[in-house]
Amino acid sequence: MSSLCRQTNAEAEETITTDIISMAPKSGHFATAEGAKNEKQRQLLLICGCDRMQSCLVARPKDGNITIEFLESYSKR
């Protein structure tokens, strides 16, 4: 694939991503991104207006029991 095609595809994907994210607050919802694979993607999602993010860049997956303990302690705050 030529670099021009890659750039065009990347620009189209960025436009689609931005449009989807911008619809969330207009309809009373949060925009939650899942699976940002690197810091560049994370920054783009934040700039586009993502309210929340779920990714290994934010936190590694946890064991189910550890997650339950965390949620129980968090809800007591």
Secondary structure as UniProt FT lines:
FT   HELIX           3..26
FT   TURN            27..28
FT   STRAND          32..34
FT   HELIX           39..48
FT   STRAND          52..54
FT   TURN            56..58
FT   HELIX           64..75
//
